Amino acid sequence: MKTLKFALLLFVCAFAGTYMMAQQKTVHVGTEQGEKYAEIKFDTLSHDFGTFSEDEPMVKCSFRFTNVGTAPLIIHQAIASCGCTVPTYTKDPVKPGASGEIEVTYNGRGKFPGRFKKIITVRTNAKENGVVRLTIEGNMMSPAAQ
């Protein structure tokens, strides 16, 4: 009886070990020659609006980028550190060698005058730099201070 229990236990352990090994997956990223991948390169990572009036509190800028990879670039998300900053971007894949823009609008309406600095986090399918942080800054002056 002990021999039967031991044989059954040995069989269950062998089966479990084989099953667990079959569940492992090996993923190779960027190691094989000829592999296609997306890569994003921005012309600039920051923009300074300088000084502008509180009377006209909305300012805009664009961050131009190029897909320098060999596969289509997809922007998954562009989010700002504050609700007063709104990025807009293309939802369509950007072909290799093609360019695109992320337009950023800062709305200082109802905000205190003075210096500000906001960060826009861009998440893409790029192989090396899949997350990029863009920065905008400026100085909104009240009409009385000008």
N, C-alpha and C positions, 0 to 999 in steps of 0.2 A: 504494500500500500504506500509506503514511504517512497519507493522508487517511482511509482505512478505520479504522486504529487510532485516530486522533484522534476520528472520529465515534463509534466504539464507546465510547471513554473518556468522551466528552461525554454519551452516552446513559446510561451507568452512573452517573455523577455526578448527573445530573438525577433518575434513578430513586431513588437513595439519599437525596437531599435531600428529595424528595417523601415517601418512606416515613418518614423521621425526623420530618418535620413532622406527619404523620398520627398519630404516636404520642403527641404532646403532648396533655395534657388540661388544661382549665381548670376549676378548682374555685372556686366562689363560696360563701363561708361568711358567713351573717348579713347579707348586703347587700340582699336583696330584701324588700320590705314583705310582711308576712303569713307570713314563714318561721317554722316552728315549731322551738323549741330548748328544751333542758332547762337549768335553772339551780338550783343548790343553795344554801340559806342556812341556816346553823347558828344555833341560839339562843346558843350559846357555843362557843368553840374550845379551852377549857382547863377542867380540873377539879383542884381541890386536895383531897385526902383528909384533909389535916391530919395529926394524930398518931394513930397506932393501934398496938395491941400486936402484938408478934411472936407471941403466943399465938393470935391470930386474924389470920393473915397474908393472907387473901383479902379483897379489897375490890372493889366494883363501882360503876360509874357509867354513865349513859346520856347520849349526845349526841343531842339532838333536832334534826332538820332538816326543812325544807320545800322542796318543789319549787316555786319561784317562776317557773318557765319556762312554756312553752306546749306542751311535748312531754313524754312520759314520761321520768323520770330513772332511769338504771340505774347501780347501784354495781357497778363491775367488780371492785374489789379494795379491801380494807382490811387493811393489814399493819402490825405493830408493830415497833419498833426492837429488841425483845428477846423471847425466848421466854417470859418470865415474864408478858407482857401479851398477852391474847387478845381481839381484837375479834370480835363477831358482828353480822351485818347481814342485812337482807332481800335475797333473790336476785330477788324479783319487782320489776318496774318500778313506780316511784312516780308516780302520775298527777299532772298539773298541779294545784297547789293542795293536794295531799295532803301529809301529814307521815309521817316515819318515825324510827327510832332506830338508833343504833349503840351496842350495849352493850359496855363494856370491862371485863374482869376482870383485876386485877393479883394475882398470886400471889407473895408474898414468902417462901414456905416455902423454907428452905435458903439464903436470901440474907442478907447482912450487914445488921444493923440500921443505920438512918440515913436520910438524905434520898435520894430518888430522883426522877428525871424521865424519862418515856418519851414517845415520839412515835408516833402512829398516822397513817400516810399513807393517805388515802382517794382512790381514783381512780374518776372517774365520766365519764359522757358529757356533762357540763355544758359549755356553750359557753365561758363566760368563765373560770370557776375549776374546771377539770376535775380538778385535784389540790389537795386540802386537807389540811393537817397539823393534827391534834388533839394536845393535850398533857395528860398526867396527871402529877401529882406528889404527893408526900406524905413523911411521916416515920415510918418503922417503928421503934418503940422496943423494946428488950429489956425483959423483965419486971423485971430488976434495976435498970434505969435509971429506972423509974417510981416 
